[in-house]
Amino acid sequence: MREQGKISSFQFFCLLTVCRVIAFFTFIITDKKGFSPGDRAILFVPFAIFGLLFSVPALIVIGKEENGTLFDISNSLSPKITKLAAVLYTLGGLWSAAVSTARFELFMSTVMYPGAQLFGFIALLAAAAVLIAKRGLETAGRTALAVTLLIGVSLLFVSLTNIGNFDYTNLSPPLTDGAAPFLKSGFFAAARTSETAALLVLAPKINGKIKKGLGIWFLTLGVTISALFFLISGVTGEYGEKQTFQLYSLTVLSKIGVIERPDALICAVWVLCSLLRLAFYMYTCAQFLEGGFRFKSKTAVYAVFSAAVLALYAFLSESEETFSEVLSSGANEAIFAALLAAFPAAVLAADRIKKLYYKRKRAAH
């Protein structure tokens, strides 16, 4: 029987899947500089490698104790380091939540409701996310199972209804631009998977084999997304390359029987994904903040988080050009590398040095 307040590792990876898939659904053309169509079918290779490589410090943190956290280690060094970590990871999580929300809003205002002002809708989405986050990780985990099933059904429908239009002449060979752009694209794809930083604080709340599951998750997700890119290229060809949201272009072409335009139904699934991802970020940010600080009212904390995300989202979604400039600045990649790999590695190194120092000091006496 699972302990109260905990989720299974399968539920956790369903949560990560929902978070990552919505980023793929709203993948926009501004992200594709140097991203050759032929490379996308095998992008899962560098994606999985970079994803696991940058996750190594987090996996070491988990292994230091029985599903330990970064704060367990930083507290043994200095409470100040713990407070710094709490602030950095909270801010990083809120930034990622805002980027994801802005990406989703740009999709809605560009494709679904062109020119519409959707701030009110996004505000309602944030309020709903707060309610889910307040109910805890178990609620998010159970919801993720259902949403993951809906994602699987919708992607299977899109794939089966479009496979007949697949044309090999629309494909281009991989690595036409060389290995460097291919590897760079793999790193960028991995850097958009910032949700794995949640392992640094949520491991004690997860039952099951996290380390083995993470490897399987990266490979499975990478292969699935690469296969969808392969299908998109084979079906839409040059037309698809000119579209801002490629997967949506594929859903528009889907039809079976009386269901001529299932894209509206599929987009409803994407709304659920965006809602759950925002709730997961808010919950994780609260866990990060609680690791370094004590607060009485979680409602007040979530209200501040919601306001911060909305403010950042309003700035990012001002225009597609603004959003593109922010993405191309390298800020997301820097935050990903610093918080998932560099900071935990520095804490682990400092902890190791401290233990060696005291071990030698005891030996000298």
URHU-V394960 format. One record per backbone hydrogen bond with DSSP energy under -0.5 kcal/mol. NH is the residue of the N-H (numbers start at 1). CO is the residue of the C=O. E is the energy in kcal/mol with one decimal. If there is no record, write none. Layout:
[[NH | CO | E] [NH | CO | E]]
This chain:
[[6 | 3 | -1.6] [7 | 205 | -2.5] [9 | 207 | -2.3] [12 | 8 | -2.2] [13 | 9 | -2.4] [14 | 10 | -1.7] [15 | 11 | -2.1] [16 | 12 | -2.2] [17 | 13 | -2.0] [18 | 14 | -2.5] [19 | 15 | -2.3] [20 | 16 | -2.6] [21 | 17 | -3.0] [22 | 18 | -1.6] [23 | 19 | -0.8] [24 | 20 | -1.4] [25 | 21 | -2.8] [26 | 22 | -1.7] [27 | 24 | -1.6] [29 | 244 | -0.6] [31 | 28 | -2.1] [32 | 29 | -1.6] [35 | 32 | -2.6] [36 | 34 | -1.1] [39 | 36 | -1.0] [40 | 36 | -0.9] [40 | 37 | -0.7] [42 | 39 | -1.3] [43 | 40 | -0.9] [45 | 42 | -1.5] [47 | 43 | -2.1] [48 | 44 | -2.3] [49 | 45 | -2.0] [50 | 46 | -2.9] [51 | 47 | -2.4] [52 | 48 | -2.3] [53 | 49 | -2.5] [54 | 50 | -2.6] [55 | 51 | -0.6] [56 | 52 | -0.6] [56 | 53 | -1.0] [59 | 55 | -2.3] [60 | 56 | -2.4] [61 | 57 | -2.4] [62 | 58 | -2.2] [63 | 59 | -1.7] [64 | 60 | -1.1] [64 | 61 | -0.8] [65 | 61 | -0.7] [67 | 62 | -0.8] [67 | 65 | -1.3] [68 | 62 | -1.4] [68 | 65 | -0.8] [70 | 200 | -2.6] [73 | 69 | -0.9] [74 | 70 | -2.5] [75 | 71 | -2.2] [76 | 72 | -0.6] [76 | 73 | -0.6] [77 | 73 | -0.6] [77 | 74 | -0.9] [78 | 74 | -2.8] [82 | 78 | -1.6] [83 | 79 | -2.3] [84 | 80 | -2.3] [85 | 81 | -2.6] [86 | 82 | -2.5] [87 | 83 | -2.1] [88 | 84 | -2.7] [89 | 85 | -2.7] [90 | 86 | -1.8] [91 | 87 | -2.6] [92 | 88 | -2.5] [93 | 89 | -2.2] [94 | 90 | -2.3] [95 | 91 | -2.2] [96 | 92 | -2.2] [97 | 93 | -2.2] [98 | 94 | -2.2] [99 | 95 | -2.5] [100 | 96 | -2.4] [101 | 97 | -2.2] [102 | 98 | -2.7] [103 | 99 | -2.3] [104 | 100 | -2.1] [105 | 101 | -2.5] [106 | 102 | -2.4] [107 | 103 | -1.7] [108 | 104 | -2.3] [109 | 105 | -3.0] [110 | 106 | -1.3] [111 | 107 | -2.7] [112 | 107 | -0.9] [113 | 108 | -3.6] [115 | 109 | -1.8] [116 | 113 | -2.3] [118 | 116 | -0.8] [122 | 118 | -2.6] [123 | 119 | -2.5] [124 | 120 | -2.0] [125 | 121 | -2.2] [126 | 122 | -2.4] [127 | 123 | -2.1] [128 | 124 | -2.4] [129 | 125 | -2.1] [130 | 126 | -1.9] [131 | 127 | -1.7] [132 | 128 | -1.9] [133 | 129 | -2.7] [134 | 130 | -2.5] [135 | 131 | -1.0] [135 | 132 | -0.5] [136 | 133 | -1.3] [140 | 136 | -1.5] [141 | 137 | -2.8] [142 | 138 | -2.5] [143 | 139 | -2.4] [144 | 140 | -2.2] [145 | 141 | -1.3] [146 | 142 | -1.3] [147 | 143 | -2.5] [148 | 144 | -2.6] [149 | 145 | -1.8] [150 | 146 | -2.0] [151 | 147 | -2.5] [152 | 148 | -2.5] [153 | 149 | -2.4] [154 | 150 | -2.6] [155 | 151 | -2.8] [156 | 152 | -2.2] [157 | 153 | -2.3] [158 | 154 | -2.5] [159 | 155 | -2.4] [160 | 156 | -2.7] [161 | 157 | -2.2] [162 | 158 | -0.7] [162 | 159 | -0.7] [163 | 159 | -1.5] [165 | 162 | -1.9] [166 | 163 | -1.4] [167 | 234 | -2.2] [170 | 167 | -2.0] [171 | 168 | -1.6] [176 | 173 | -0.6] [178 | 175 | -1.0] [182 | 178 | -0.8] [183 | 179 | -2.7] [184 | 180 | -2.5] [185 | 181 | -2.3] [186 | 182 | -1.8] [187 | 183 | -2.2] [188 | 184 | -2.4] [189 | 185 | -2.3] [190 | 186 | -2.0] [191 | 187 | -2.6] [192 | 188 | -0.9] [192 | 189 | -0.5] [193 | 190 | -1.9] [196 | 193 | -1.2] [197 | 194 | -2.0] [198 | 195 | -2.0] [199 | 196 | -1.7] [200 | 197 | -1.7] [201 | 198 | -1.7] [202 | 198 | -2.8] [203 | 199 | -1.0] [205 | 202 | -2.1] [206 | 203 | -1.9] [207 | 7 | -2.9] [210 | 208 | -1.1] [213 | 209 | -1.3] [214 | 210 | -2.4] [215 | 211 | -1.4] [216 | 212 | -1.9] [217 | 213 | -2.7] [218 | 214 | -2.5] [219 | 215 | -2.0] [220 | 216 | -2.8] [221 | 217 | -2.9] [222 | 218 | -2.3] [223 | 219 | -2.5] [224 | 220 | -2.2] [225 | 221 | -2.5] [226 | 222 | -2.4] [227 | 223 | -2.4] [228 | 224 | -2.0] [229 | 225 | -2.4] [230 | 226 | -2.3] [231 | 227 | -2.1] [232 | 228 | -2.8] [233 | 229 | -2.6] [234 | 230 | -2.2] [235 | 231 | -2.0] [236 | 232 | -2.8] [237 | 232 | -0.6] [237 | 233 | -1.5] [239 | 236 | -1.1] [240 | 236 | -0.9] [241 | 237 | -1.3] [242 | 238 | -0.9] [242 | 239 | -0.8] [243 | 240 | -1.2] [246 | 27 | -0.6] [246 | 244 | -0.7] [249 | 245 | -1.6] [250 | 246 | -1.5] [251 | 247 | -2.0] [252 | 248 | -2.1] [253 | 249 | -0.9] [254 | 250 | -0.5] [254 | 251 | -1.0] [256 | 259 | -2.2] [259 | 256 | -2.2] [260 | 258 | -1.4] [262 | 254 | -0.6] [264 | 261 | -0.7] [266 | 262 | -2.4] [267 | 263 | -2.5] [268 | 264 | -1.2] [269 | 265 | -1.1] [270 | 266 | -1.6] [271 | 267 | -1.9] [272 | 268 | -1.7] [273 | 269 | -2.1] [274 | 270 | -2.6] [275 | 271 | -2.5] [276 | 272 | -2.6] [277 | 273 | -2.6] [278 | 274 | -2.1] [279 | 275 | -2.1] [280 | 276 | -2.5] [281 | 277 | -2.3] [282 | 278 | -2.3] [283 | 279 | -2.5] [284 | 280 | -2.5] [285 | 281 | -2.9] [286 | 282 | -2.0] [287 | 283 | -1.8] [288 | 284 | -2.4] [289 | 285 | -2.7] [290 | 286 | -2.3] [291 | 287 | -1.1] [291 | 288 | -0.6] [292 | 288 | -0.6] [292 | 289 | -1.1] [293 | 289 | -2.0] [298 | 296 | -0.7] [301 | 297 | -1.4] [302 | 298 | -2.8] [303 | 299 | -2.0] [304 | 300 | -2.1] [305 | 301 | -2.5] [306 | 302 | -2.7] [307 | 303 | -2.2] [308 | 304 | -2.5] [309 | 305 | -2.6] [310 | 306 | -2.3] [311 | 307 | -2.2] [312 | 308 | -2.4] [313 | 309 | -2.8] [314 | 310 | -2.3] [315 | 311 | -1.5] [316 | 312 | -2.6] [317 | 313 | -2.7] [318 | 315 | -1.1] [319 | 316 | -0.6] [323 | 319 | -2.1] [324 | 320 | -2.5] [325 | 321 | -2.5] [326 | 322 | -2.1] [327 | 323 | -2.4] [328 | 324 | -2.5] [329 | 325 | -0.6] [329 | 326 | -0.8] [330 | 327 | -1.0] [331 | 326 | -0.7] [334 | 330 | -2.2] [335 | 331 | -2.6] [336 | 332 | -2.5] [337 | 333 | -2.6] [338 | 334 | -2.4] [339 | 335 | -2.6] [340 | 336 | -2.2] [341 | 336 | -0.5] [341 | 337 | -1.2] [342 | 337 | -2.8] [343 | 338 | -3.3] [345 | 341 | -2.2] [346 | 342 | -2.3] [347 | 343 | -2.4] [348 | 344 | -2.6] [349 | 345 | -2.4] [350 | 346 | -2.5] [351 | 347 | -2.4] [352 | 348 | -2.3] [353 | 349 | -2.6] [354 | 350 | -2.3] [355 | 351 | -2.1] [356 | 352 | -2.3] [357 | 353 | -2.3] [358 | 354 | -2.3] [359 | 355 | -2.0] [360 | 356 | -2.4] [361 | 357 | -2.2] [362 | 358 | -2.2] [363 | 359 | -2.0] [364 | 360 | -2.1] [365 | 361 | -0.9]]
